[in-house]
């Protein structure tokens, strides 16, 4: 299987720093802002972002993990059921500026489902989307990130793989690979 490196560990760190400065610029003192990492992979980005944001700004922004599994429009259309993850939000988002954080924006289905799922915690004032990778030209929904690490052109036959050292990989990296054919 052929792999093409999109971002290495140093580039990911630079992007996360850029995200922090953009958030500081757009949200000032974070008085009315919350960050929500989309389960399962967006929480890895959120954890790194949250730590770095506190180092740079000295502010601990309220954050949580949001699982949108049961809000996905393809939930019952899969051969193998999706496994739900824990939602950990101990605050209301009523009239707050919410930044949804994920690793890869592909079809837009997860982001759309997340917007449905977060309504259980109140009606936000504004919602923004932050992703490390935007797979352009693949959208099923008219969703575009407000904060984007890198835009990549991919085919449906390709997969964007995000690897984290904390998950046992040698180092943080993002790759484009070919999807493996399912043998019947």
Secondary structure in CASP SS format (residue, H / E / C, confidence):
PFRMAT SS
TARGET T0000
AUTHOR 0000-0000-0000
METHOD secondary structure of the structure
MODEL  1
X C 1.00
X C 1.00
X E 1.00
X E 1.00
X E 1.00
X E 1.00
X E 1.00
X C 1.00
X H 1.00
X H 1.00
X H 1.00
X H 1.00
X H 1.00
X H 1.00
X H 1.00
X H 1.00
X H 1.00
X H 1.00
X H 1.00
X H 1.00
X H 1.00
X H 1.00
X H 1.00
X H 1.00
X H 1.00
X H 1.00
X H 1.00
X C 1.00
X C 1.00
X C 1.00
X C 1.00
X C 1.00
X E 1.00
X E 1.00
X E 1.00
X E 1.00
X E 1.00
X E 1.00
X C 1.00
X C 1.00
X C 1.00
X H 1.00
X H 1.00
X H 1.00
X H 1.00
X H 1.00
X H 1.00
X H 1.00
X H 1.00
X H 1.00
X H 1.00
X H 1.00
X H 1.00
X H 1.00
X H 1.00
X H 1.00
X H 1.00
X C 1.00
X C 1.00
X C 1.00
X C 1.00
X C 1.00
X E 1.00
X E 1.00
X E 1.00
X E 1.00
X C 1.00
X C 1.00
X H 1.00
X H 1.00
X H 1.00
X C 1.00
X C 1.00
X C 1.00
X C 1.00
X C 1.00
X C 1.00
X C 1.00
X C 1.00
X C 1.00
X C 1.00
X C 1.00
X C 1.00
X C 1.00
X C 1.00
X C 1.00
X C 1.00
X E 1.00
X C 1.00
X C 1.00
X C 1.00
X C 1.00
X C 1.00
X C 1.00
X C 1.00
X C 1.00
X E 1.00
X E 1.00
X E 1.00
X E 1.00
X E 1.00
X E 1.00
X E 1.00
X E 1.00
X E 1.00
X C 1.00
X C 1.00
X C 1.00
X H 1.00
X H 1.00
X H 1.00
X H 1.00
X H 1.00
X H 1.00
X H 1.00
X H 1.00
X H 1.00
X H 1.00
X H 1.00
X H 1.00
X H 1.00
X C 1.00
X C 1.00
X C 1.00
X C 1.00
X E 1.00
X E 1.00
X E 1.00
X E 1.00
X E 1.00
X E 1.00
X E 1.00
X E 1.00
X E 1.00
X E 1.00
X E 1.00
X C 1.00
X C 1.00
X C 1.00
X C 1.00
X C 1.00
X C 1.00
X C 1.00
X C 1.00
X C 1.00
X C 1.00
X E 1.00
X E 1.00
X E 1.00
X E 1.00
X E 1.00
X E 1.00
X E 1.00
X C 1.00
X C 1.00
X C 1.00
X C 1.00
X E 1.00
X E 1.00
X E 1.00
X E 1.00
X E 1.00
X E 1.00
X C 1.00
X H 1.00
X H 1.00
X H 1.00
X C 1.00
X C 1.00
X C 1.00
X C 1.00
X C 1.00
X E 1.00
X E 1.00
X E 1.00
X E 1.00
X E 1.00
X E 1.00
X C 1.00
X C 1.00
X C 1.00
X C 1.00
X C 1.00
X C 1.00
END
